[in-house]
C-alpha cells in the first residue's frame, strides 16, 4: 500500500470519527438521560431555572463551567430561590462538564 496524503487524511478522519463516537454527547439527550429535565426546562423554569436563563446569567464568566459542574455534582441552594438542587451522584464529572458546556451554549 502506497502512503500519500490522501491515505493519511482518510486514516485520520476515520480515527477521529471512532474516537468521537465513544465520547459523551453534550446535548438534550444527555440531559434527559440524567433526569435534568425533571426539574429544568430548556426554555422555561420548572422547579429550577430554565437552561437558557442559566446560560444568560453565567454568560462570559470565566469560571462558569467549573462552578456549574460542581453544582450539578454536589447540589446547591440559594442561587435561584428557596428550592435546593440535590446532588447528582449518577452524573460523572465529565458528563457534568459536557452538560454545562451545552447549557452555556444555548441562546
C-alpha positions in Angstrom: 0.0 0.0 0.0 1.4 3.4 -1.0 1.1 6.1 1.6 0.2 9.5 0.4 -1.6 12.5 1.9 -4.9 11.2 0.7 -4.5 7.9 2.5 -3.1 9.6 5.7 -6.1 12.0 5.7 -8.6 9.1 5.4 -7.0 7.3 8.3 -7.1 10.5 10.4 -10.7 11.1 9.6 -11.7 7.5 10.4 -9.8 7.6 13.7 -11.4 10.9 14.8 -14.8 9.5 14.0 -14.2 6.4 16.0 -13.0 8.5 19.0 -15.9 10.9 18.8 -18.4 8.1 18.7 -17.4 7.0 22.2 -17.4 10.4 23.7 -20.1 11.8 26.0 -22.6 13.7 23.9 -23.4 17.2 25.3 -27.0 17.5 24.3 -30.5 17.5 25.4 -30.4 13.7 25.2 -27.7 13.6 27.9 -29.8 16.0 30.0 -32.8 13.7 29.5 -30.8 10.6 30.4 -29.6 12.2 33.6 -33.1 13.4 34.6 -32.1 17.0 34.4 -35.3 17.8 32.6 -37.4 16.7 35.5 -36.6 19.9 37.3 -35.4 22.2 34.5 -36.8 23.1 31.1 -34.7 24.3 28.2 -36.8 27.4 27.7 -38.7 27.7 30.9 -38.5 27.3 34.7 -39.9 24.1 36.1 -38.7 23.6 39.7 -35.3 25.1 38.9 -34.4 27.7 36.3 -34.7 27.1 32.6 -31.3 26.3 31.0 -31.4 29.4 28.7 -31.8 31.6 31.8 -28.8 29.8 33.4 -26.8 30.5 30.2 -27.7 34.2 30.3 -26.8 34.5 34.0 -23.4 32.9 33.6 -22.5 34.2 30.1 -19.0 35.5 30.0 -18.0 34.3 33.4 -14.6 32.5 33.1 -15.3 30.1 36.0 -18.9 29.2 34.9 -18.1 25.7 33.7 -16.3 24.7 36.9 -18.9 26.4 39.1 -21.9 24.9 37.5 -20.4 21.5 37.1 -19.8 21.4 40.8 -23.4 22.4 41.4 -24.6 19.5 39.2 -22.4 17.1 41.1 -22.8 18.3 44.7 -26.1 20.2 44.6 -26.6 23.8 45.8 -29.1 26.3 47.1 -29.8 30.0 47.2 -28.7 31.0 43.7 -32.2 30.6 42.2 -34.6 30.8 45.2 -35.6 28.6 48.0 -35.7 25.2 46.4 -32.3 23.4 46.7 -30.8 21.5 43.9 -29.9 18.0 45.1 -26.6 16.3 44.3 -26.4 14.1 41.2 -24.3 11.1 42.1 -25.2 9.3 38.8 -23.5 12.1 36.8 -19.8 11.8 36.2 -17.5 14.9 36.3 -17.0 14.6 32.5 -20.8 14.4 32.0 -21.3 17.4 34.3 -18.8 19.5 32.2 -20.4 18.4 29.0 -23.9 19.3 30.3 -22.7 22.8 31.4 -21.0 23.4 28.1 -24.2 22.5 26.3 -26.3 24.7 28.7 -23.9 27.7 28.3 -24.1 27.3 24.5 -27.9 27.8 24.5 -29.1 31.1 23.1 
